[in-house]
Amino acid sequence: MDYDFDAFIDRSGTHSAKWERTEQMFGSRDVLPMWVADMDLPVPEPVMEALRRRLEHPLFGYTFPPDSLYEAIIERMRRYYSWEVDREWITFTPGVVNALHIAIDSQTVPGDEVVVQSPVYYPFFSAVKNCGCQITNNQLRYDGTGYTMDLEDLCAHLEPSTRFPLRSPRVRALALCSPHNPVGRVWSRHELEQVAEICLQNDCTIISDEVHCDLLVDDVQHTVTSTLGPEVQRRTITLMAPSKAFNLAGLAASFVIIPDPQMRRQFSAAAAGHGKVNTMGLVAMEAALRDGDEYLRQLNTYLRHNIEYFSERVSEMPGLRVVRPEGTYLTWVDMSGLGMDDGQLRDFMINDARIATDFGFAFGPGGEGFQRFNLACPRSLVREAVQRLAGAITSL
Ligand SMILES: Cc1ncc(COP(=O)(O)O)c(C=O)c1O
């Protein structure tokens, strides 16, 4: 079927965080919500069908992940990434942030260090802290147009014997965001190989959050970190979910793939007592992963046009630079050219541009002066955002 992504869907009355929390979060109702990462676009029809079918049954007791869900994941990993996944490697969690906490907890003891690469999705920081660990920041390099990883700096953090002889080797894990939110990089195979090699040489586990893996601009290819080779696979915990690409975040359904048996045992011990994926989440996840290809094709095309439209216009505005994403539906805009501090920029976005974005400073060092725009919405809203922003810039 052809999806009508241009249609505006009124989300009022659904307790939408993005639309119905704007006043609480931004102190104004009169802001166009382009912040939290969900889509104002309909979910795949096969998902709706599967949910409707399940709703016809009058009972919602305890459920377990069915064989068909495992098969859908295994088949998807094979087809998209040439990755042969064993059923026993798969486990389920109610959300990726939940899985991130469990993964960090399972690989560390309080006081250990975990590497993050800022600017990065802010729960990476809180997850490390909530596990009693310390953040070691391997800040990304920004050259005014795009981002790369600073591998020298990563080595310096992980190789205590050469650069920091007195430091004990306590960096246990790298929390990798791949594709990267907010900078929109889809790390190349070569970049991932370099990072993985550094981690392996330094006995560092890779926790690879790949929740944005299906959202790719043009012909960009996503490489699953674990597919880089058997050694990397043994040291990697992969976090995935249909929540971003299929707009199912509210159903809190995600999966984790851990090939190494010992790491699996550690993960399952750390997960004890945590919640499970709910009945409807399991149903939706299976339908999306198995029958969502056509939707994804149309969605990525639509999002690409939104990104192009936005990037071209915003790049023409004085003082603004758009970091063109290779993946995700998030666009990271460098507004440092406006010469405002973060407080002024926040006021400018809320009161002058009247757009609710995610403020760059929340993503950690390197995020200052930036704003993250969520472009997963009908094009009319992207146009509205561009108009509001252009008007506010003109009045400066
Ligand atoms: C990199 C990354 N991980 C995790 C999440 C959230 O996942 P969940 O809602 O499944 O916890 C997001 C949401 O934007 C994200 O960008």
The ligand as an SDF file (V2000), in Angstrom:
LIG
                    3D

 16 16  0  0  0  0  0  0  0  0999 V2000
   20.3830    6.0600   20.4060 C   0  0  0  0  0  0  0  0  0  0  0  0
   19.0880    5.8420   21.0960 C   0  0  0  0  0  0  0  0  0  0  0  0
   18.9510    4.8040   21.9480 N   0  0  0  0  0  0  0  0  0  0  0  0
   17.7850    4.5750   22.5900 C   0  0  0  0  0  0  0  0  0  0  0  0
   16.6960    5.3810   22.3910 C   0  0  0  0  0  0  0  0  0  0  0  0
   15.4260    5.1370   23.1430 C   0  0  0  0  0  0  0  0  0  0  0  0
   15.0220    3.8470   23.0150 O   0  0  0  0  0  0  0  0  0  0  0  0
   13.8150    3.2970   23.9420 P   0  0  0  0  0  0  0  0  0  0  0  0
   12.6850    4.2430   23.7930 O   0  0  0  0  0  0  0  0  0  0  0  0
   13.5570    1.9670   23.3450 O   0  0  0  0  0  0  0  0  0  0  0  0
   14.3320    3.2260   25.3200 O   0  0  0  0  0  0  0  0  0  0  0  0
   16.7850    6.4610   21.5220 C   0  0  0  0  0  0  0  0  0  0  0  0
   15.6410    7.3600   21.3230 C   0  0  0  0  0  0  0  0  0  0  0  0
   15.7230    8.3870   20.7150 O   0  0  0  0  0  0  0  0  0  0  0  0
   18.0010    6.6900   20.8520 C   0  0  0  0  0  0  0  0  0  0  0  0
   18.1540    7.7070   19.9990 O   0  0  0  0  0  0  0  0  0  0  0  0
  1  2  1  0
  2  3  1  0
  2 15  2  0
  3  4  2  0
  4  5  1  0
  5  6  1  0
  5 12  2  0
  6  7  1  0
  7  8  1  0
  8  9  2  0
  8 10  1  0
  8 11  1  0
 12 13  1  0
 12 15  1  0
 13 14  2  0
 15 16  1  0
M  END
$$$$
